[in-house]
Amino acid sequence: MTIRLSRAYEEPGRDDGRRVLVDRVWPRGRSRASLMLGAWYPELGPTNALRKWFGHDPARWAEFRARYLVELTRPEVEPLLEGLVATARSGTLTLVYGAADREHNQAVVLAELIRERAGPEG
């Protein structure tokens, strides 16, 4: 199982597999064609309230992560998460995000959750 993370402002790689944008907001200045996405799941992005509260402040990372994981328990999110787990189990999954901070963004949390759900068979 391979899960990659890629900023929306980086060029897609040939070995990215299925690329999924996991931001609630479309990345500025990027066209659909340039991102080469298999899907966009805005529902997987943090809510606007959480996104604004976090403000990409690393000091708020632990609390952001905890709150975001709670948001990811919404019923409408479950089928999307299960689909990402299945994709990761069958090939390469690249989670695309817009944030400048590579260590403190929702794609990091999502990748951890997908790996956890995939379990040892993943």
Jmol script that loads the backbone (N, CA, C; Angstrom):
load data "model"
ATOM      1  N   MET A   1       0.850  -1.177   0.000  1.00  0.00           N
ATOM      2  CA  MET A   1       0.000   0.000   0.000  1.00  0.00           C
ATOM      3  C   MET A   1       0.895   1.239   0.000  1.00  0.00           C
ATOM      4  N   THR A   2       0.598   2.138  -0.934  1.00  0.00           N
ATOM      5  CA  THR A   2       1.366   3.369  -1.011  1.00  0.00           C
ATOM      6  C   THR A   2       0.416   4.549  -0.965  1.00  0.00           C
ATOM      7  N   ILE A   3       0.644   5.436   0.008  1.00  0.00           N
ATOM      8  CA  ILE A   3      -0.110   6.691   0.103  1.00  0.00           C
ATOM      9  C   ILE A   3       0.900   7.817   0.039  1.00  0.00           C
ATOM     10  N   ARG A   4       0.693   8.691  -0.909  1.00  0.00           N
ATOM     11  CA  ARG A   4       1.572   9.848  -1.079  1.00  0.00           C
ATOM     12  C   ARG A   4       0.786  11.118  -0.792  1.00  0.00           C
ATOM     13  N   LEU A   5       1.518  12.154  -0.454  1.00  0.00           N
ATOM     14  CA  LEU A   5       0.939  13.477  -0.261  1.00  0.00           C
ATOM     15  C   LEU A   5       1.595  14.417  -1.259  1.00  0.00           C
ATOM     16  N   SER A   6       0.789  15.281  -1.859  1.00  0.00           N
ATOM     17  CA  SER A   6       1.319  16.191  -2.864  1.00  0.00           C
ATOM     18  C   SER A   6       0.604  17.535  -2.769  1.00  0.00           C
ATOM     19  N   ARG A   7       1.383  18.584  -2.765  1.00  0.00           N
ATOM     20  CA  ARG A   7       0.786  19.919  -2.816  1.00  0.00           C
ATOM     21  C   ARG A   7       0.163  20.135  -4.187  1.00  0.00           C
ATOM     22  N   ALA A   8      -0.938  20.842  -4.203  1.00  0.00           N
ATOM     23  CA  ALA A   8      -1.634  21.132  -5.461  1.00  0.00           C
ATOM     24  C   ALA A   8      -0.777  22.001  -6.377  1.00  0.00           C
ATOM     25  N   TYR A   9       0.248  22.632  -5.823  1.00  0.00           N
ATOM     26  CA  TYR A   9       1.091  23.536  -6.600  1.00  0.00           C
ATOM     27  C   TYR A   9       2.356  22.858  -7.116  1.00  0.00           C
ATOM     28  N   GLU A  10       2.449  21.538  -6.904  1.00  0.00           N
ATOM     29  CA  GLU A  10       3.541  20.744  -7.467  1.00  0.00           C
ATOM     30  C   GLU A  10       3.020  20.042  -8.709  1.00  0.00           C
ATOM     31  N   GLU A  11       3.898  19.760  -9.619  1.00  0.00           N
ATOM     32  CA  GLU A  11       3.498  19.031 -10.817  1.00  0.00           C
ATOM     33  C   GLU A  11       3.178  17.583 -10.448  1.00  0.00           C
ATOM     34  N   PRO A  12       2.128  17.027 -11.016  1.00  0.00           N
ATOM     35  CA  PRO A  12       1.813  15.621 -10.755  1.00  0.00           C
ATOM     36  C   PRO A  12       2.946  14.712 -11.229  1.00  0.00           C
ATOM     37  N   GLY A  13       3.149  13.634 -10.484  1.00  0.00           N
ATOM     38  CA  GLY A  13       4.177  12.664 -10.860  1.00  0.00           C
ATOM     39  C   GLY A  13       3.576  11.519 -11.658  1.00  0.00           C
ATOM     40  N   ARG A  14       4.394  10.880 -12.459  1.00  0.00           N
ATOM     41  CA  ARG A  14       3.930   9.749 -13.273  1.00  0.00           C
ATOM     42  C   ARG A  14       3.501   8.566 -12.420  1.00  0.00           C
ATOM     43  N   ASP A  15       4.099   8.460 -11.235  1.00  0.00           N
ATOM     44  CA  ASP A  15       3.807   7.315 -10.371  1.00  0.00           C
ATOM     45  C   ASP A  15       2.875   7.688  -9.216  1.00  0.00           C
ATOM     46  N   ASP A  16       2.070   8.732  -9.397  1.00  0.00           N
ATOM     47  CA  ASP A  16       1.145   9.179  -8.350  1.00  0.00           C
ATOM     48  C   ASP A  16      -0.071   8.271  -8.183  1.00  0.00           C
ATOM     49  N   GLY A  17      -0.353   7.442  -9.148  1.00  0.00           N
ATOM     50  CA  GLY A  17      -1.552   6.608  -9.055  1.00  0.00           C
ATOM     51  C   GLY A  17      -2.800   7.482  -9.117  1.00  0.00           C
ATOM     52  N   ARG A  18      -3.795   7.151  -8.300  1.00  0.00           N
ATOM     53  CA  ARG A  18      -5.030   7.942  -8.259  1.00  0.00           C
ATOM     54  C   ARG A  18      -4.808   9.164  -7.380  1.00  0.00           C
ATOM     55  N   ARG A  19      -5.019  10.344  -7.962  1.00  0.00           N
ATOM     56  CA  ARG A  19      -4.836  11.612  -7.252  1.00  0.00           C
ATOM     57  C   ARG A  19      -6.203  12.136  -6.813  1.00  0.00           C
ATOM     58  N   VAL A  20      -6.316  12.427  -5.506  1.00  0.00           N
ATOM     59  CA  VAL A  20      -7.580  12.901  -4.945  1.00  0.00           C
ATOM     60  C   VAL A  20      -7.327  14.193  -4.181  1.00  0.00           C
ATOM     61  N   LEU A  21      -8.022  15.252  -4.591  1.00  0.00           N
ATOM     62  CA  LEU A  21      -7.940  16.534  -3.880  1.00  0.00           C
ATOM     63  C   LEU A  21      -8.793  16.429  -2.631  1.00  0.00           C
ATOM     64  N   VAL A  22      -8.208  16.727  -1.471  1.00  0.00           N
ATOM     65  CA  VAL A  22      -8.909  16.588  -0.193  1.00  0.00           C
ATOM     66  C   VAL A  22      -9.057  17.932   0.524  1.00  0.00           C
ATOM     67  N   ASP A  23      -9.167  18.987  -0.244  1.00  0.00           N
ATOM     68  CA  ASP A  23      -9.429  20.330   0.290  1.00  0.00           C
ATOM     69  C   ASP A  23     -10.888  20.678   0.087  1.00  0.00           C
ATOM     70  N   ARG A  24     -11.448  21.397   1.030  1.00  0.00           N
ATOM     71  CA  ARG A  24     -12.817  21.877   0.895  1.00  0.00           C
ATOM     72  C   ARG A  24     -12.883  22.998  -0.149  1.00  0.00           C
ATOM     73  N   VAL A  25     -11.795  23.743  -0.278  1.00  0.00           N
ATOM     74  CA  VAL A  25     -11.723  24.891  -1.183  1.00  0.00           C
ATOM     75  C   VAL A  25     -10.769  24.558  -2.333  1.00  0.00           C
ATOM     76  N   TRP A  26     -11.179  24.908  -3.546  1.00  0.00           N
ATOM     77  CA  TRP A  26     -10.320  24.656  -4.709  1.00  0.00           C
ATOM     78  C   TRP A  26      -9.049  25.494  -4.610  1.00  0.00           C
ATOM     79  N   PRO A  27      -7.878  24.929  -4.923  1.00  0.00           N
ATOM     80  CA  PRO A  27      -6.620  25.682  -4.841  1.00  0.00           C
ATOM     81  C   PRO A  27      -6.562  26.805  -5.886  1.00  0.00           C
ATOM     82  N   ARG A  28      -6.266  27.984  -5.427  1.00  0.00           N
ATOM     83  CA  ARG A  28      -6.228  29.159  -6.307  1.00  0.00           C
ATOM     84  C   ARG A  28      -5.204  29.000  -7.417  1.00  0.00           C
ATOM     85  N   GLY A  29      -5.628  29.417  -8.581  1.00  0.00           N
ATOM     86  CA  GLY A  29      -4.714  29.457  -9.714  1.00  0.00           C
ATOM     87  C   GLY A  29      -4.419  28.102 -10.350  1.00  0.00           C
ATOM     88  N   ARG A  30      -5.101  27.065  -9.926  1.00  0.00           N
ATOM     89  CA  ARG A  30      -4.853  25.736 -10.490  1.00  0.00           C
ATOM     90  C   ARG A  30      -6.077  25.280 -11.268  1.00  0.00           C
ATOM     91  N   SER A  31      -5.843  24.787 -12.460  1.00  0.00           N
ATOM     92  CA  SER A  31      -6.938  24.285 -13.288  1.00  0.00           C
ATOM     93  C   SER A  31      -7.144  22.803 -13.006  1.00  0.00           C
ATOM     94  N   ARG A  32      -8.301  22.315 -13.358  1.00  0.00           N
ATOM     95  CA  ARG A  32      -8.581  20.884 -13.191  1.00  0.00           C
ATOM     96  C   ARG A  32      -7.593  20.050 -14.009  1.00  0.00           C
ATOM     97  N   ALA A  33      -7.311  20.498 -15.214  1.00  0.00           N
ATOM     98  CA  ALA A  33      -6.398  19.751 -16.082  1.00  0.00           C
ATOM     99  C   ALA A  33      -4.994  19.679 -15.477  1.00  0.00           C
ATOM    100  N   SER A  34      -4.516  20.771 -14.873  1.00  0.00           N
ATOM    101  CA  SER A  34      -3.157  20.784 -14.330  1.00  0.00           C
ATOM    102  C   SER A  34      -2.997  19.875 -13.115  1.00  0.00           C
ATOM    103  N   LEU A  35      -4.078  19.649 -12.387  1.00  0.00           N
ATOM    104  CA  LEU A  35      -3.997  18.811 -11.187  1.00  0.00           C
ATOM    105  C   LEU A  35      -4.078  17.318 -11.492  1.00  0.00           C
ATOM    106  N   MET A  36      -4.611  16.966 -12.672  1.00  0.00           N
ATOM    107  CA  MET A  36      -4.730  15.564 -13.085  1.00  0.00           C
ATOM    108  C   MET A  36      -5.366  14.704 -11.984  1.00  0.00           C
ATOM    109  N   LEU A  37      -6.530  15.108 -11.541  1.00  0.00           N
ATOM    110  CA  LEU A  37      -7.217  14.442 -10.438  1.00  0.00           C
ATOM    111  C   LEU A  37      -8.076  13.288 -10.915  1.00  0.00           C
ATOM    112  N   GLY A  38      -8.166  12.287 -10.063  1.00  0.00           N
ATOM    113  CA  GLY A  38      -9.142  11.234 -10.252  1.00  0.00           C
ATOM    114  C   GLY A  38     -10.450  11.613  -9.587  1.00  0.00           C
ATOM    115  N   ALA A  39     -10.354  12.465  -8.548  1.00  0.00           N
ATOM    116  CA  ALA A  39     -11.545  12.897  -7.822  1.00  0.00           C
ATOM    117  C   ALA A  39     -11.214  14.110  -6.966  1.00  0.00           C
ATOM    118  N   TRP A  40     -12.262  14.840  -6.613  1.00  0.00           N
ATOM    119  CA  TRP A  40     -12.176  15.924  -5.629  1.00  0.00           C
ATOM    120  C   TRP A  40     -13.252  15.645  -4.603  1.00  0.00           C
ATOM    121  N   TYR A  41     -12.845  15.496  -3.354  1.00  0.00           N
ATOM    122  CA  TYR A  41     -13.781  15.235  -2.266  1.00  0.00           C
ATOM    123  C   TYR A  41     -13.739  16.406  -1.283  1.00  0.00           C
ATOM    124  N   PRO A  42     -14.445  17.487  -1.585  1.00  0.00           N
ATOM    125  CA  PRO A  42     -14.429  18.630  -0.672  1.00  0.00           C
ATOM    126  C   PRO A  42     -14.966  18.273   0.712  1.00  0.00           C
ATOM    127  N   GLU A  43     -15.831  17.248   0.783  1.00  0.00           N
ATOM    128  CA  GLU A  43     -16.406  16.825   2.053  1.00  0.00           C
ATOM    129  C   GLU A  43     -15.342  16.304   3.021  1.00  0.00           C
ATOM    130  N   LEU A  44     -14.202  15.883   2.494  1.00  0.00           N
ATOM    131  CA  LEU A  44     -13.119  15.383   3.338  1.00  0.00           C
ATOM    132  C   LEU A  44     -12.252  16.499   3.908  1.00  0.00           C
ATOM    133  N   GLY A  45     -12.379  17.692   3.368  1.00  0.00           N
ATOM    134  CA  GLY A  45     -11.617  18.813   3.907  1.00  0.00           C
ATOM    135  C   GLY A  45     -12.201  19.255   5.233  1.00  0.00           C
ATOM    136  N   PRO A  46     -11.390  19.864   6.079  1.00  0.00           N
ATOM    137  CA  PRO A  46     -11.927  20.382   7.337  1.00  0.00           C
ATOM    138  C   PRO A  46     -13.009  21.424   7.062  1.00  0.00           C
ATOM    139  N   THR A  47     -13.975  21.521   7.962  1.00  0.00           N
ATOM    140  CA  THR A  47     -15.020  22.529   7.801  1.00  0.00           C
ATOM    141  C   THR A  47     -14.389  23.913   7.767  1.00  0.00           C
ATOM    142  N   ASN A  48     -15.115  24.852   7.201  1.00  0.00           N
ATOM    143  CA  ASN A  48     -14.595  26.219   7.134  1.00  0.00           C
ATOM    144  C   ASN A  48     -14.280  26.760   8.524  1.00  0.00           C
ATOM    145  N   ALA A  49     -15.133  26.459   9.495  1.00  0.00           N
ATOM    146  CA  ALA A  49     -14.894  26.951  10.858  1.00  0.00           C
ATOM    147  C   ALA A  49     -13.585  26.382  11.412  1.00  0.00           C
ATOM    148  N   LEU A  50     -13.357  25.087  11.237  1.00  0.00           N
ATOM    149  CA  LEU A  50     -12.122  24.482  11.747  1.00  0.00           C
ATOM    150  C   LEU A  50     -10.913  24.991  10.976  1.00  0.00           C
ATOM    151  N   ARG A  51     -11.050  25.096   9.684  1.00  0.00           N
ATOM    152  CA  ARG A  51      -9.947  25.586   8.851  1.00  0.00           C
ATOM    153  C   ARG A  51      -9.519  26.986   9.275  1.00  0.00           C
ATOM    154  N   LYS A  52     -10.513  27.859   9.493  1.00  0.00           N
ATOM    155  CA  LYS A  52     -10.202  29.244   9.894  1.00  0.00           C
ATOM    156  C   LYS A  52      -9.617  29.297  11.303  1.00  0.00           C
ATOM    157  N   TRP A  53     -10.156  28.476  12.201  1.00  0.00           N
ATOM    158  CA  TRP A  53      -9.620  28.445  13.564  1.00  0.00           C
ATOM    159  C   TRP A  53      -8.158  28.006  13.558  1.00  0.00           C
ATOM    160  N   PHE A  54      -7.858  26.953  12.810  1.00  0.00           N
ATOM    161  CA  PHE A  54      -6.496  26.411  12.755  1.00  0.00           C
ATOM    162  C   PHE A  54      -5.531  27.428  12.164  1.00  0.00           C
ATOM    163  N   GLY A  55      -5.870  28.017  11.039  1.00  0.00           N
ATOM    164  CA  GLY A  55      -5.013  29.017  10.409  1.00  0.00           C
ATOM    165  C   GLY A  55      -3.603  28.527  10.129  1.00  0.00           C
ATOM    166  N   HIS A  56      -3.419  27.217  10.033  1.00  0.00           N
ATOM    167  CA  HIS A  56      -2.110  26.599   9.788  1.00  0.00           C
ATOM    168  C   HIS A  56      -1.076  27.016  10.830  1.00  0.00           C
ATOM    169  N   ASP A  57      -1.548  27.197  12.063  1.00  0.00           N
ATOM    170  CA  ASP A  57      -0.671  27.515  13.192  1.00  0.00           C
ATOM    171  C   ASP A  57      -0.192  26.196  13.808  1.00  0.00           C
ATOM    172  N   PRO A  58       1.103  25.877  13.669  1.00  0.00           N
ATOM    173  CA  PRO A  58       1.605  24.608  14.204  1.00  0.00           C
ATOM    174  C   PRO A  58       1.328  24.424  15.702  1.00  0.00           C
ATOM    175  N   ALA A  59       1.200  25.513  16.446  1.00  0.00           N
ATOM    176  CA  ALA A  59       0.901  25.419  17.872  1.00  0.00           C
ATOM    177  C   ALA A  59      -0.498  24.847  18.111  1.00  0.00           C
ATOM    178  N   ARG A  60      -1.369  24.916  17.118  1.00  0.00           N
ATOM    179  CA  ARG A  60      -2.729  24.396  17.223  1.00  0.00           C
ATOM    180  C   ARG A  60      -2.884  23.022  16.566  1.00  0.00           C
ATOM    181  N   TRP A  61      -1.782  22.441  16.112  1.00  0.00           N
ATOM    182  CA  TRP A  61      -1.837  21.210  15.348  1.00  0.00           C
ATOM    183  C   TRP A  61      -2.519  20.066  16.097  1.00  0.00           C
ATOM    184  N   ALA A  62      -2.123  19.801  17.322  1.00  0.00           N
ATOM    185  CA  ALA A  62      -2.684  18.665  18.063  1.00  0.00           C
ATOM    186  C   ALA A  62      -4.193  18.820  18.215  1.00  0.00           C
ATOM    187  N   GLU A  63      -4.641  20.006  18.555  1.00  0.00           N
ATOM    188  CA  GLU A  63      -6.083  20.245  18.708  1.00  0.00           C
ATOM    189  C   GLU A  63      -6.793  20.188  17.362  1.00  0.00           C
ATOM    190  N   PHE A  64      -6.168  20.727  16.319  1.00  0.00           N
ATOM    191  CA  PHE A  64      -6.747  20.635  14.980  1.00  0.00           C
ATOM    192  C   PHE A  64      -6.935  19.175  14.594  1.00  0.00           C
ATOM    193  N   ARG A  65      -5.898  18.384  14.777  1.00  0.00           N
ATOM    194  CA  ARG A  65      -5.935  16.966  14.419  1.00  0.00           C
ATOM    195  C   ARG A  65      -7.087  16.267  15.137  1.00  0.00           C
ATOM    196  N   ALA A  66      -7.222  16.507  16.446  1.00  0.00           N
ATOM    197  CA  ALA A  66      -8.290  15.877  17.228  1.00  0.00           C
ATOM    198  C   ALA A  66      -9.671  16.303  16.720  1.00  0.00           C
ATOM    199  N   ARG A  67      -9.854  17.584  16.480  1.00  0.00           N
ATOM    200  CA  ARG A  67     -11.143  18.089  16.004  1.00  0.00           C
ATOM    201  C   ARG A  67     -11.455  17.577  14.597  1.00  0.00           C
ATOM    202  N   TYR A  68     -10.436  17.516  13.766  1.00  0.00           N
ATOM    203  CA  TYR A  68     -10.628  17.055  12.395  1.00  0.00           C
ATOM    204  C   TYR A  68     -11.021  15.577  12.375  1.00  0.00           C
ATOM    205  N   LEU A  69     -10.394  14.777  13.212  1.00  0.00           N
ATOM    206  CA  LEU A  69     -10.758  13.363  13.288  1.00  0.00           C
ATOM    207  C   LEU A  69     -12.221  13.190  13.705  1.00  0.00           C
ATOM    208  N   VAL A  70     -12.714  14.059  14.560  1.00  0.00           N
ATOM    209  CA  VAL A  70     -14.134  14.021  14.924  1.00  0.00           C
ATOM    210  C   VAL A  70     -14.984  14.366  13.707  1.00  0.00           C
ATOM    211  N   GLU A  71     -14.583  15.380  12.945  1.00  0.00           N
ATOM    212  CA  GLU A  71     -15.323  15.745  11.734  1.00  0.00           C
ATOM    213  C   GLU A  71     -15.377  14.584  10.739  1.00  0.00           C
ATOM    214  N   LEU A  72     -14.344  13.786  10.721  1.00  0.00           N
ATOM    215  CA  LEU A  72     -14.282  12.674   9.776  1.00  0.00           C
ATOM    216  C   LEU A  72     -15.175  11.491  10.177  1.00  0.00           C
ATOM    217  N   THR A  73     -15.884  11.616  11.280  1.00  0.00           N
ATOM    218  CA  THR A  73     -16.827  10.573  11.683  1.00  0.00           C
ATOM    219  C   THR A  73     -18.241  10.860  11.164  1.00  0.00           C
ATOM    220  N   ARG A  74     -18.430  11.965  10.444  1.00  0.00           N
ATOM    221  CA  ARG A  74     -19.755  12.272   9.891  1.00  0.00           C
ATOM    222  C   ARG A  74     -20.172  11.168   8.926  1.00  0.00           C
ATOM    223  N   PRO A  75     -21.448  10.773   8.948  1.00  0.00           N
ATOM    224  CA  PRO A  75     -21.907   9.664   8.102  1.00  0.00           C
ATOM    225  C   PRO A  75     -21.652   9.861   6.608  1.00  0.00           C
ATOM    226  N   GLU A  76     -21.762  11.079   6.118  1.00  0.00           N
ATOM    227  CA  GLU A  76     -21.567  11.314   4.687  1.00  0.00           C
ATOM    228  C   GLU A  76     -20.110  11.149   4.246  1.00  0.00           C
ATOM    229  N   VAL A  77     -19.206  11.128   5.201  1.00  0.00           N
ATOM    230  CA  VAL A  77     -17.781  10.990   4.903  1.00  0.00           C
ATOM    231  C   VAL A  77     -17.363   9.519   4.806  1.00  0.00           C
ATOM    232  N   GLU A  78     -18.066   8.656   5.495  1.00  0.00           N
ATOM    233  CA  GLU A  78     -17.692   7.238   5.588  1.00  0.00           C
ATOM    234  C   GLU A  78     -17.466   6.571   4.235  1.00  0.00           C
ATOM    235  N   PRO A  79     -18.403   6.698   3.267  1.00  0.00           N
ATOM    236  CA  PRO A  79     -18.166   6.019   1.983  1.00  0.00           C
ATOM    237  C   PRO A  79     -16.936   6.551   1.244  1.00  0.00           C
ATOM    238  N   LEU A  80     -16.641   7.829   1.412  1.00  0.00           N
ATOM    239  CA  LEU A  80     -15.457   8.404   0.771  1.00  0.00           C
ATOM    240  C   LEU A  80     -14.188   7.820   1.381  1.00  0.00           C
ATOM    241  N   LEU A  81     -14.167   7.732   2.704  1.00  0.00           N
ATOM    242  CA  LEU A  81     -13.004   7.149   3.379  1.00  0.00           C
ATOM    243  C   LEU A  81     -12.807   5.690   2.989  1.00  0.00           C
ATOM    244  N   GLU A  82     -13.893   4.935   2.952  1.00  0.00           N
ATOM    245  CA  GLU A  82     -13.788   3.522   2.572  1.00  0.00           C
ATOM    246  C   GLU A  82     -13.271   3.379   1.138  1.00  0.00           C
ATOM    247  N   GLY A  83     -13.695   4.278   0.269  1.00  0.00           N
ATOM    248  CA  GLY A  83     -13.195   4.260  -1.106  1.00  0.00           C
ATOM    249  C   GLY A  83     -11.703   4.542  -1.170  1.00  0.00           C
ATOM    250  N   LEU A  84     -11.235   5.475  -0.345  1.00  0.00           N
ATOM    251  CA  LEU A  84      -9.797   5.776  -0.326  1.00  0.00           C
ATOM    252  C   LEU A  84      -8.997   4.607   0.241  1.00  0.00           C
ATOM    253  N   VAL A  85      -9.544   3.948   1.244  1.00  0.00           N
ATOM    254  CA  VAL A  85      -8.872   2.762   1.793  1.00  0.00           C
ATOM    255  C   VAL A  85      -8.752   1.692   0.704  1.00  0.00           C
ATOM    256  N   ALA A  86      -9.827   1.463  -0.021  1.00  0.00           N
ATOM    257  CA  ALA A  86      -9.810   0.456  -1.095  1.00  0.00           C
ATOM    258  C   ALA A  86      -8.807   0.831  -2.180  1.00  0.00           C
ATOM    259  N   THR A  87      -8.768   2.107  -2.527  1.00  0.00           N
ATOM    260  CA  THR A  87      -7.813   2.561  -3.544  1.00  0.00           C
ATOM    261  C   THR A  87      -6.382   2.345  -3.068  1.00  0.00           C
ATOM    262  N   ALA A  88      -6.110   2.699  -1.823  1.00  0.00           N
ATOM    263  CA  ALA A  88      -4.759   2.541  -1.277  1.00  0.00           C
ATOM    264  C   ALA A  88      -4.358   1.071  -1.225  1.00  0.00           C
ATOM    265  N   ARG A  89      -5.299   0.203  -0.922  1.00  0.00           N
ATOM    266  CA  ARG A  89      -4.987  -1.228  -0.861  1.00  0.00           C
ATOM    267  C   ARG A  89      -4.658  -1.792  -2.238  1.00  0.00           C
ATOM    268  N   SER A  90      -5.247  -1.221  -3.276  1.00  0.00           N
ATOM    269  CA  SER A  90      -5.077  -1.789  -4.615  1.00  0.00           C
ATOM    270  C   SER A  90      -3.989  -1.118  -5.446  1.00  0.00           C
ATOM    271  N   GLY A  91      -3.452  -0.008  -4.972  1.00  0.00           N
ATOM    272  CA  GLY A  91      -2.425   0.687  -5.744  1.00  0.00           C
ATOM    273  C   GLY A  91      -1.976   1.944  -5.027  1.00  0.00           C
ATOM    274  N   THR A  92      -1.441   2.856  -5.779  1.00  0.00           N
ATOM    275  CA  THR A  92      -0.944   4.097  -5.200  1.00  0.00           C
ATOM    276  C   THR A  92      -2.061   5.124  -5.117  1.00  0.00           C
ATOM    277  N   LEU A  93      -2.159   5.770  -3.961  1.00  0.00           N
ATOM    278  CA  LEU A  93      -3.106   6.854  -3.714  1.00  0.00           C
ATOM    279  C   LEU A  93      -2.314   8.091  -3.360  1.00  0.00           C
ATOM    280  N   THR A  94      -2.591   9.182  -4.056  1.00  0.00           N
ATOM    281  CA  THR A  94      -1.949  10.457  -3.742  1.00  0.00           C
ATOM    282  C   THR A  94      -3.010  11.426  -3.274  1.00  0.00           C
ATOM    283  N   LEU A  95      -2.864  11.900  -2.033  1.00  0.00           N
ATOM    284  CA  LEU A  95      -3.759  12.896  -1.467  1.00  0.00           C
ATOM    285  C   LEU A  95      -3.195  14.274  -1.795  1.00  0.00           C
ATOM    286  N   VAL A  96      -3.986  15.068  -2.489  1.00  0.00           N
ATOM    287  CA  VAL A  96      -3.555  16.390  -2.948  1.00  0.00           C
ATOM    288  C   VAL A  96      -4.175  17.444  -2.035  1.00  0.00           C
ATOM    289  N   TYR A  97      -3.364  18.408  -1.624  1.00  0.00           N
ATOM    290  CA  TYR A  97      -3.803  19.465  -0.708  1.00  0.00           C
ATOM    291  C   TYR A  97      -3.169  20.782  -1.128  1.00  0.00           C
ATOM    292  N   GLY A  98      -3.739  21.884  -0.678  1.00  0.00           N
ATOM    293  CA  GLY A  98      -3.241  23.190  -1.078  1.00  0.00           C
ATOM    294  C   GLY A  98      -2.314  23.864  -0.086  1.00  0.00           C
ATOM    295  N   ALA A  99      -2.295  23.449   1.156  1.00  0.00           N
ATOM    296  CA  ALA A  99      -1.533  24.128   2.211  1.00  0.00           C
ATOM    297  C   ALA A  99      -0.039  24.167   1.896  1.00  0.00           C
ATOM    298  N   ALA A 100       0.608  25.233   2.348  1.00  0.00           N
ATOM    299  CA  ALA A 100       2.049  25.366   2.162  1.00  0.00           C
ATOM    300  C   ALA A 100       2.823  24.489   3.148  1.00  0.00           C
ATOM    301  N   ASP A 101       2.260  24.271   4.325  1.00  0.00           N
ATOM    302  CA  ASP A 101       2.916  23.484   5.364  1.00  0.00           C
ATOM    303  C   ASP A 101       2.730  21.995   5.069  1.00  0.00           C
ATOM    304  N   ARG A 102       3.815  21.302   4.803  1.00  0.00           N
ATOM    305  CA  ARG A 102       3.760  19.894   4.419  1.00  0.00           C
ATOM    306  C   ARG A 102       3.530  18.955   5.605  1.00  0.00           C
ATOM    307  N   GLU A 103       3.765  19.427   6.817  1.00  0.00           N
ATOM    308  CA  GLU A 103       3.643  18.581   8.000  1.00  0.00           C
ATOM    309  C   GLU A 103       2.362  18.796   8.782  1.00  0.00           C
ATOM    310  N   HIS A 104       1.733  19.955   8.606  1.00  0.00           N
ATOM    311  CA  HIS A 104       0.555  20.311   9.399  1.00  0.00           C
ATOM    312  C   HIS A 104      -0.609  20.648   8.471  1.00  0.00           C
ATOM    313  N   ASN A 105      -1.225  19.607   7.900  1.00  0.00           N
ATOM    314  CA  ASN A 105      -2.380  19.806   7.021  1.00  0.00           C
ATOM    315  C   ASN A 105      -3.265  18.571   7.091  1.00  0.00           C
ATOM    316  N   GLN A 106      -4.470  18.699   6.567  1.00  0.00           N
ATOM    317  CA  GLN A 106      -5.439  17.611   6.681  1.00  0.00           C
ATOM    318  C   GLN A 106      -5.024  16.350   5.942  1.00  0.00           C
ATOM    319  N   ALA A 107      -4.242  16.461   4.887  1.00  0.00           N
ATOM    320  CA  ALA A 107      -3.822  15.273   4.149  1.00  0.00           C
ATOM    321  C   ALA A 107      -2.956  14.365   5.024  1.00  0.00           C
ATOM    322  N   VAL A 108      -2.171  14.946   5.915  1.00  0.00           N
ATOM    323  CA  VAL A 108      -1.348  14.156   6.836  1.00  0.00           C
ATOM    324  C   VAL A 108      -2.251  13.318   7.736  1.00  0.00           C
ATOM    325  N   VAL A 109      -3.304  13.939   8.263  1.00  0.00           N
ATOM    326  CA  VAL A 109      -4.243  13.240   9.145  1.00  0.00           C
ATOM    327  C   VAL A 109      -4.991  12.154   8.371  1.00  0.00           C
ATOM    328  N   LEU A 110      -5.439  12.498   7.168  1.00  0.00           N
ATOM    329  CA  LEU A 110      -6.163  11.528   6.343  1.00  0.00           C
ATOM    330  C   LEU A 110      -5.295  10.314   6.014  1.00  0.00           C
ATOM    331  N   ALA A 111      -4.047  10.546   5.670  1.00  0.00           N
ATOM    332  CA  ALA A 111      -3.145   9.431   5.342  1.00  0.00           C
ATOM    333  C   ALA A 111      -2.993   8.504   6.542  1.00  0.00           C
ATOM    334  N   GLU A 112      -2.838   9.073   7.734  1.00  0.00           N
ATOM    335  CA  GLU A 112      -2.730   8.259   8.950  1.00  0.00           C
ATOM    336  C   GLU A 112      -3.999   7.437   9.156  1.00  0.00           C
ATOM    337  N   LEU A 113      -5.158   8.066   8.975  1.00  0.00           N
ATOM    338  CA  LEU A 113      -6.435   7.388   9.171  1.00  0.00           C
ATOM    339  C   LEU A 113      -6.628   6.260   8.150  1.00  0.00           C
ATOM    340  N   ILE A 114      -6.273   6.522   6.909  1.00  0.00           N
ATOM    341  CA  ILE A 114      -6.403   5.500   5.861  1.00  0.00           C
ATOM    342  C   ILE A 114      -5.497   4.316   6.172  1.00  0.00           C
ATOM    343  N   ARG A 115      -4.274   4.577   6.575  1.00  0.00           N
ATOM    344  CA  ARG A 115      -3.345   3.487   6.928  1.00  0.00           C
ATOM    345  C   ARG A 115      -3.887   2.677   8.101  1.00  0.00           C
ATOM    346  N   GLU A 116      -4.422   3.370   9.088  1.00  0.00           N
ATOM    347  CA  GLU A 116      -4.994   2.699  10.256  1.00  0.00           C
ATOM    348  C   GLU A 116      -6.172   1.815   9.855  1.00  0.00           C
ATOM    349  N   ARG A 117      -7.062   2.333   9.013  1.00  0.00           N
ATOM    350  CA  ARG A 117      -8.229   1.573   8.577  1.00  0.00           C
ATOM    351  C   ARG A 117      -7.845   0.397   7.679  1.00  0.00           C
ATOM    352  N   ALA A 118      -6.799   0.563   6.899  1.00  0.00           N
ATOM    353  CA  ALA A 118      -6.381  -0.512   5.995  1.00  0.00           C
ATOM    354  C   ALA A 118      -5.834  -1.696   6.775  1.00  0.00           C
ATOM    355  N   GLY A 119      -5.314  -1.433   7.962  1.00  0.00           N
ATOM    356  CA  GLY A 119      -4.824  -2.502   8.806  1.00  0.00           C
ATOM    357  C   GLY A 119      -3.627  -3.232   8.224  1.00  0.00           C
ATOM    358  N   PRO A 120      -3.264  -4.354   8.836  1.00  0.00           N
ATOM    359  CA  PRO A 120      -2.068  -5.087   8.396  1.00  0.00           C
ATOM    360  C   PRO A 120      -2.171  -5.674   6.993  1.00  0.00           C
ATOM    361  N   GLU A 121      -3.401  -5.906   6.524  1.00  0.00           N
ATOM    362  CA  GLU A 121      -3.540  -6.450   5.163  1.00  0.00           C
ATOM    363  C   GLU A 121      -3.301  -5.387   4.106  1.00  0.00           C
ATOM    364  N   GLY A 122      -3.281  -4.110   4.508  1.00  0.00           N
ATOM    365  CA  GLY A 122      -3.058  -3.041   3.546  1.00  0.00           C
ATOM    366  C   GLY A 122      -1.640  -2.959   3.201  1.00  0.00           C
TER     367      GLY A 122
END
end "model"
wireframe off; spacefill off
backbone 0.3
color backbone group
